[in-house]
Amino acid sequence: MKQEVIPYNPKLKALAKKFRQNMTLSEVLLWDELKQKKIKRYDFDRQKPIDEFIVDFYCKDLKLAIEIDGDSHDNEEMYKADVKRQGRLENLGVHFLRFDDLEVKKNINNVIRTLEIWIENNIEKTPTPRKRGLNSTLIEDLATDGPNVQLNTNEFPSSEGLGVGSNSDLDDLLQVAKTAALAAGKEILKIYQSGDFSIEAKSDDSPLTRADKAAHNTIVSFLDETKIPILSEEGRDIPYAERSKWEYFWMVDPLDGTKEFIKKNGEFTVNIALIHRNESILGVVYPPVLDKLYWATDKRGAFVEEKGVVSTLETSRKNLAKRGLKVVASRSHMSLETEEYLKKLEKPQIVSKGSSLKFLLVASGEADLYPRFGPTMEWDTAAAHIIVTEAGGCVTLEDEKTPLFYNKEVLLNPYFIVLPS
């Protein structure tokens, strides 16, 4: 049962009194935002019944139900009840989102943005059911029918047409991504060993080498066969108006860690991810010098292959309050925000790596967490993100709750933290 929280703001208190409900402060805050039309001008009803279910908020136009729940879902019986309930809502064609009570109260702007992103990607379409962990920010976004979707009257290709829609399809795409990554790694190593990098400066002053270009061309030659759009660091700029309509697309960094490549320290990778709407659902990371192939697909685990031997990846299960946590950070030049974060930990051990290998240290349990309070782009993180997730970890914003999303209008990532779930 929810614990009543008395709103401290007179306006909010009056609002709560108006509905004569034992609304938590979180519910009052969100209700106030919804009724002020700050979320895309959609009408939400308070305490709306759907069949035998009564949810905190419901939007008829979107078939979107929102629940604010301060209770724990660690209890097995509650977990089963939630799964059963969500399944019944799914059969009614209702999209169901749950937010934690404290999350709404402390991070209302993050919650509002999460809802906005969800609405942007679900308006006027019926998405394929997407399952998430019961303790994540978005528990479920559920619907009934298949992948033929529509956004602002512009049709997406169906997932069947893209070769996505079943586990076997995803396996086929994984094999393509693996092959592309290995082939790109081979091209990178040829140039790496030759020493002729032909270094150029891009518009943002970051370096570009022959290897970046060769890897990009190689990967694209394989991925083009899938007929799925490609967004690559070394490809053409694609306007948001175009890519926002993609249901599926490849997110590629042909050579992540170009500076490490130039330094010849071996800490660079090939990153290939498949994005479904705003989430990474398939990822392949290949560090050519280490000759290890890492991969993961949604809800099927994370793996690494070395010398023909395949092993399962699993994050550490350490309590983050423990002394001596292994934290991925730069030994020589960390940001002030990272320094402040580390001060909150008890005698952390600093582990340093280049490129997306930082994520893989957490995914493999070799490090406990990775706070990234500096600039990164979406292609830097997308492939390794799903690997960490499937290994038992998560990638969140600084609040350690809100998930990192992809295909934003601006492709620069916000600060984030990689840690065990």
Steps between C-alpha positions, in 0.01 A plus 500: 500500500624847415605729781331839486736791460358844584602753234694787651411750228161670565411485130574129483325436830190672365527291184515180704202612708303573183513134398437384856750223455787383715738607226869474563708807434640323195152449357412862562817619328443284194130580486580871509741457208251294300210739549714798402532332161878481528492154347406546137152641576345162569210462743568274797231386743572450867409160651364363173352147506597268213284191517561383859822697533524848649818684409631831628490669160355402164508660155227368272660634180826316567353204691769587752467401865738643758544368850694662784608231742714539808487131589783255452473237229764269641232280654438194282122506541482869409722437201272223371191713562654787304594277209147356490343844519723641229415205277129570541554869423694393192200299384295819529747680276609734781852637526610482863774706664594494866712756680641479848343743746834643614620529142210728408541706815873553459540496123177632353681647196655161417162331532336761277773456239461121515129537433563745217743259335255214541219703344720618215573138414157350553245752375264354244675167488477159656847393611635152543481411872824593677581337831720661763605417850240567766729745678582718199360846436266367233364166606316419180375662186242252385278462197328233299573502132812461300764718358326702227521841666431857415628834624347830394343322198844399365528120484793309634600186315361198680740308722440199274624700204808599696579143593414558867214340680607168647795350683618332182495834317700658780747210485547563128563869559740418782699280266517783244619742767764256625629439149510874429687574823761230438552614141535862612747395769710325236516820293586705807787267595652524151529876537594478870795275417606707198537817708357711214198654671450810278359698793254782429307734730120492490285810547498444879883465499478129580735281295401298193723233349509271199389226736179685596406532134596145405306354794194710416498389137545135596219502757259679269567245224362229731221691675359638173384147419255512794310798351501661844607868520852571627615784725880501515746741654685510168186501283297793377309723739137391505240760603293419806184548295608196297648269762228570759270294277722194511364210701824303465846619402866409532713725723868464409833627625748345253800583719423600858812633665681661206736677742590162652552365149744783425681439831525131399394375844243253358205643696261563212191317377251451219145571625181389323155530661144444382262760641126438532332836550707643789665182631798290407380142442812349342865587546834376372833638624829379356842618622726383213828498695350292782317282244200449728147521361232628739129491423150504646139503383191606690401260781745231386816567700845645430800304374864523404690272263878462526700242305183311415379479859171673584442621856206672669551853630373600842538824695626507857244486778686720746316740725590846370544617858790259553860606532743454213261496205670480163394814313572566135644851463799682360803501727651808338215736411160442657228765509410692815161325498673161502727607785195608701330169429806302610514693829169337593653152468719333760857458374415412139757335274537677166502284187576666166424390144429659166191491275199279576732263684397703807148356471636151448700516823168543683322239286768241580514581871858628476375838621204590717382826345581762242388860558525699177477871571643616172393521134417185302292438191226242458712279271765487775263325739215324315666165426662460840184621674299187413797280591514653850122470535493135400793429732287617792583870513338824391590832344318792659518874532658652811192420709586128457139432392415670170618288206723637225306537175610508135413684180454833673485817293847584631716186494719613789442283807421654839723398793436139597606220734559133415438275798352167611118488515 
